[in-house]
Structures are given as C-alpha cells and as structure tokens.
Amino acid sequence: MATTSSERTVAVREIAPARPTRAREVRRARRGESVVGMLMASPAVVLLVVFFVVPVALAFGLAFTNARLISRRPARVVGFDNFVQLFGDPVFWASLRNTLYFAAVVVPVQAGLALVLALLVNAKVRGRNFFRTVYFLPVVTSMVVVSLLWRFIYQPDGLLNHVIRAVSFGHWQGTDWLNNPDTAMPAIIVLSIWQAVGFHMIIWLSGLQTIPPELYEAAELDGTSTWQRFRFVTWPGLLATRTFILVTITIAALSLFTQISVMTQGGPLDRTTTMVFMAVRTGYEQQQTGYAAAVSLVFFVFVLLVSAVQRFVTREKD
C-alpha cells in the first residue's frame, strides 16, 4: 500500500533522532578504547619515566655541581667546571679513543660475520637447526660468566697459550694477553664478537626469510651467478634489517663495560678504559658524582650524534 507524504515525514522524524544517538555511542566507544589503551601503556610509560627520564634529568643537573656520592657537605653549582676538567683529562681522551677503536672494529666485523653465518644456516642443509642453536648459545649466557671464562683462557698459563705452544712446537710461548697493552683490547674485541654474533645472526636470518623466493627463482631463470643474486636480490632486500643491525651493534659497542670491569678494570695503562667504564669508576669508586654525571652527559650526546649520522647515511634515498 502506498504511503502518503505526511506518513513519510513522520517516519523520517522518528528515525532522525537515532543518528545522534549512534554518533554518541561511537564517541563513547572510542573514549573507552583510549582509556583502555592508556591503562595498558601506563606500566611501560612509568618504567620509562622512572628508569630513563628521571636518571637523565638527574645526570643533567648533577653534571653542573660538585656532588659526591658520600659527603657531609651539600653539593653546590660549579657551572661548566666539570666539563672544563673533563676535556683536559687525558684519561677521558684515552677512553674516547678506546671506545671508537672498539666500535670501529666490532661493528663491521660482527655484522659481516653474522651475515655469513645467517646465509649458511639459511641454506637448506641437514642439521641447520643444530648450528643455529650452537651459534646462538653464547648470547643466552651471562656476559659476566663469559668474561670470567675468557679471562682464564687469556691467562699466561691458560688454554690459548697452551694451544699456541702446541701448534708452534714450543717456538712461541704466547703472551699475557690481558696485561699486554698491545693485546688487551684486541683480546676483548675477539671475546665480544664471539659472544654477540649469534644474536645478530638471528636478526639477519629473519630478514633473509622475508625476501620472496620468487625473486631468487626469477634471478636463476635469468642465468645470474650466486654473487649477482646476493648483490641484486639479497642485499637490497635486507635494507631495513641492516639499518637496524648497524644501529644496535654500534650502540652496544659504544656502551662497552662488563668485559672491561670483569677482565681488565681499564688497564693496562688505560688501554681498555672506555667512556662508560670511566663514568662508573669515577662515580662509584672515586665518588665524584658530579664529574661522573658530566662524563655520562657527554657520552649521551656522543651516542646521539653517532646514531644521527648513521640514520642519515643509511636512510632510504628517493
């Protein structure tokens, strides 16, 4: 039965109030989702504020004072005196050189070795899961335990010198690796690469498995060699992965501390003193909290600059 115009008008009036109600329900649901999201994110935000924002703010404030860890005298503001003393401190420049030296060697070697291992375990060969586990095992071992183990290996009567004497038939007796200024840092570099290469191998491996197999099949049909497939298929496909690995290895290398604290305590002759170790030793052993805060602040700015340069160099170009 046909409806009249008056009946249609009444029906529209009855339906029209439902639209604002529906809009209010959508807004109410969105507000509820926002509240739930904030509640779920609040633990992470609290931890970030307590363990990052507050320490950085305290370090920034203490860097301009003469505060000590244990002192009856109240701290007073000394301006830029800590920074003037820091930039005139030969130990600081030695720690900066050692940190850069360690990072310059570890970053390319560890990243390259991890990529080689990832390519090997990514191949469809028997026993690859076993090798993945073996390569990753040092990563899950405590760095303190690993450092203690390698300290025994590097001793004058340790395993490494025994192997050297056996291989050279007694012609070379080895050396005291950790007490020799020329070999202390290279010894720690070898340990660090061995311990962490498995972690970055897993990251490379995850990146390799995101590359579509169809690209390799098309490259094989075109008659490309193994090197050409790596250069034009694998390497471009790992753009995001290699940027992440470069940043993480660099930050970890610049933050070198545990191996130094356990194995050499910054010696011999400050050849293994790093910026982080210097800050901890100054703040806790020498109790110069304000001076240690200045070291930490300079280190923080230094890491930011290095990360910014890396991000600019590895950015995706149009």
C-alpha positions in Angstrom: 0.0 0.0 0.0 1.4 3.4 -1.0 2.3 5.8 1.8 1.4 9.4 1.9 3.8 12.3 2.2 2.7 13.0 5.7 3.4 9.4 6.8 6.9 9.6 5.3 7.6 12.8 7.1 6.6 11.2 10.4 8.8 8.2 9.7 11.8 10.4 9.0 11.2 12.3 12.2 11.1 9.0 14.1 14.4 7.7 12.5 16.3 11.0 12.7 16.9 11.1 16.5 18.7 7.7 16.1 21.6 9.2 14.2 22.9 11.5 17.0 22.5 8.6 19.4 24.6 6.3 17.2 27.3 9.0 16.9 27.4 9.4 20.7 27.8 5.6 21.1 30.7 5.7 18.6 32.4 8.5 20.5 31.8 6.8 23.8 33.3 3.6 22.5 36.4 5.4 21.2 36.9 7.1 24.6 36.6 3.7 26.2 39.3 2.3 23.8 41.5 5.3 24.6 41.2 4.7 28.3 42.0 1.0 27.9 45.0 1.8 25.7 46.3 4.3 28.2 45.9 1.9 31.1 47.7 -0.8 29.1 50.6 1.5 28.2 50.9 3.1 31.7 53.3 0.4 33.1 55.7 0.9 30.2 55.4 4.7 30.5 56.0 4.6 34.3 59.1 2.4 33.8 60.4 4.7 31.0 60.0 7.7 33.2 61.5 6.2 36.3 64.4 4.5 34.7 65.2 6.8 31.8 63.7 10.3 32.0 64.4 10.8 35.7 68.0 9.5 35.6 68.8 11.6 32.5 67.3 14.7 34.2 69.3 13.9 37.4 72.5 13.4 35.4 72.0 16.7 33.6 71.5 18.5 36.9 74.4 16.8 38.7 76.8 17.5 35.8 76.9 21.1 36.8 77.6 20.5 40.5 80.4 19.2 42.7 78.2 16.5 44.2 79.9 13.5 45.7 78.4 10.0 46.4 79.0 10.2 50.1 79.7 13.7 51.6 78.5 15.7 54.6 78.8 18.9 52.6 75.9 19.8 50.4 76.5 20.0 46.7 76.9 23.4 45.1 76.7 24.5 41.5 80.0 24.9 39.8 78.8 25.7 36.3 81.0 24.2 33.5 83.9 23.4 35.7 83.3 19.6 35.4 83.3 19.9 31.6 86.5 22.0 31.5 88.2 19.4 33.7 86.8 16.6 31.6 88.1 17.9 28.3 91.5 18.5 29.9 91.6 15.0 31.3 93.9 12.6 29.4 92.0 9.6 30.7 88.9 10.9 29.0 90.5 11.2 25.7 92.1 7.8 26.1 88.6 6.3 26.9 87.2 8.1 23.8 89.9 6.6 21.6 89.4 3.2 23.0 85.6 3.4 22.6 86.0 4.4 19.0 88.6 1.8 18.3 86.4 -0.9 19.7 83.3 0.2 17.8 85.3 0.7 14.5 86.4 -2.9 14.6 83.4 -4.7 16.2 80.6 -3.1 14.1 81.8 -4.2 10.6 83.4 -7.5 11.6 80.5 -8.6 13.8 77.8 -7.6 11.3 79.7 -9.2 8.4 80.4 -12.5 10.3 76.7 -12.6 11.5 75.5 -12.2 7.9 77.8 -15.0 6.7 76.5 -17.3 9.4 72.9 -16.3 8.6 73.4 -17.2 4.9 74.9 -20.6 5.9 72.1 -21.6 8.4 69.5 -20.3 6.0 70.6 -22.8 3.3 68.5 -25.9 3.1 71.1 -28.3 4.5 70.8 -31.1 7.1 71.4 -30.1 10.7 70.9 -26.3 10.2 68.8 -26.1 13.4 71.7 -27.6 15.4 74.1 -25.0 14.1 71.5 -22.2 14.8 71.4 -23.3 18.4 75.2 -23.6 18.7 75.8 -20.1 17.2 73.1 -18.6 19.5 74.2 -20.3 22.7 76.8 -17.7 23.8 74.1 -15.0 23.5 72.0 -16.6 26.3 75.0 -17.0 28.5 75.7 -14.2 31.1 78.3 -11.8 29.9 79.9 -11.9 33.4 80.2 -15.7 33.1 81.6 -15.4 29.5 84.1 -12.8 30.6 85.3 -14.9 33.6 85.7 -17.9 31.3 87.7 -16.0 28.7 89.9 -14.4 31.4 91.1 -17.9 32.3 91.6 -18.6 28.6 93.8 -15.5 28.2 95.9 -16.1 31.3 99.7 -16.8 30.7 99.1 -20.5 31.6 95.6 -20.5 30.0 94.2 -22.6 27.2 95.1 -20.1 24.4 98.8 -20.1 25.2 98.8 -23.9 25.5 97.3 -24.2 22.1 99.9 -21.7 20.7 102.8 -23.6 22.2 101.4 -26.9 20.8 100.8 -25.5 17.3 104.2 -23.7 17.2 106.0 -26.8 18.7 107.2 -24.6 21.6 108.8 -21.8 19.4 106.2 -19.3 20.7 105.1 -19.2 24.3 102.3 -16.7 23.8 101.8 -13.7 26.0 99.8 -12.3 28.9 97.0 -11.2 26.7 95.1 -9.0 29.2 98.2 -7.4 30.8 99.9 -6.6 27.5 98.9 -3.0 26.3 99.1 -4.1 22.7 96.9 -7.2 23.0 94.4 -6.3 25.8 91.8 -4.5 23.6 92.1 -7.0 20.6 91.5 -9.8 23.1 88.3 -8.2 24.4 87.2 -7.5 20.8 87.5 -11.2 19.9 85.5 -12.1 23.0 82.8 -9.6 22.3 82.4 -10.6 18.7 82.2 -14.3 19.6 79.6 -13.7 22.3 77.2 -11.4 20.4 77.5 -12.6 16.8 74.7 -15.2 17.3 72.2 -12.6 18.2 72.7 -10.6 15.0 72.8 -13.8 13.0 69.2 -14.4 14.1 68.2 -10.9 13.0 69.9 -11.3 9.6 68.2 -14.7 9.3 64.8 -13.1 10.0 65.5 -10.5 7.3 66.5 -13.2 4.8 63.3 -15.1 5.3 61.2 -12.0 4.4 62.7 -11.9 0.9 60.2 -13.6 -1.5 61.5 -16.8 -3.0 60.1 -15.8 -6.4 62.8 -13.2 -6.7 65.5 -15.9 -6.5 63.7 -18.1 -8.9 63.4 -15.2 -11.5 67.1 -14.5 -11.0 68.1 -18.1 -11.6 66.0 -18.1 -14.8 67.9 -15.1 -15.9 71.2 -17.1 -15.5 72.6 -15.0 -12.7 75.5 -16.2 -10.6 75.5 -16.6 -6.8 77.2 -13.3 -6.2 74.8 -11.5 -8.6 71.8 -12.9 -6.7 73.3 -11.7 -3.4 74.1 -8.3 -4.8 70.8 -7.6 -6.7 68.3 -9.6 -4.6 69.5 -10.4 -1.1 71.3 -7.2 -0.2 68.6 -4.8 -1.4 66.0 -6.9 0.4 67.9 -6.5 3.7 67.8 -2.7 3.7 65.7 -2.3 6.9 67.5 -5.2 8.6 71.0 -3.9 8.0 70.0 -0.4 9.3 68.6 -2.0 12.5 71.7 -4.2 12.9 74.1 -1.3 12.3 72.4 0.9 14.9 72.1 -1.8 17.6 75.7 -3.1 17.2 77.0 0.5 17.3 75.1 1.4 20.5 76.2 -1.9 22.1 79.8 -1.3 21.1 79.9 2.2 22.4 78.4 1.0 25.7 81.2 -1.5 26.4 81.5 -2.0 30.2 81.0 -5.5 31.5 84.0 -7.1 29.8 86.3 -4.3 30.9 85.0 -4.4 34.5 85.5 -8.2 34.9 88.7 -8.7 32.8 91.0 -5.7 32.9 89.5 -2.9 35.1 90.5 -0.4 32.5 94.2 -1.5 32.3 96.9 -1.9 31.4 97.8 1.8 31.2 94.2 2.8 30.5 94.4 0.9 27.2 90.9 -0.7 27.8 89.2 2.2 29.6 86.0 3.1 27.9 83.7 6.1 28.5 81.1 4.0 30.3 83.7 2.4 32.5 85.3 5.7 33.3 81.9 7.1 34.3 81.2 4.2 36.6 84.6 4.2 38.1 84.6 7.9 38.7 81.1 7.9 40.2 81.3 4.9 42.5 85.0 4.1 43.2 86.2 7.8 43.3 82.7 9.0 44.5 82.8 12.1 42.2 79.2 12.0 41.3 79.1 15.4 39.6 82.1 14.6 37.4 80.8 11.2 36.5 77.5 12.8 35.5 79.4 15.1 33.2 81.1 12.1 31.6 77.7 10.4 31.2 76.2 13.5 29.6 79.0 13.8 27.1 78.6 10.1 26.3 74.9 10.6 25.8 75.4 13.4 23.4 78.1 11.4 21.6 75.8 8.4 21.1 73.0 10.7 19.8 75.4 12.2 17.3 76.7 8.8 16.1 73.1 7.5 15.8 72.0 10.6 13.8 74.9 10.2 11.4 74.2 6.5 10.9 70.5 7.2 10.4 71.3 9.9 7.8 73.8 7.7 5.9 71.5 4.6 5.9 68.3 6.5 5.1 66.3 5.2 2.1 67.1 7.5 -0.8 64.4 8.5 -3.2 
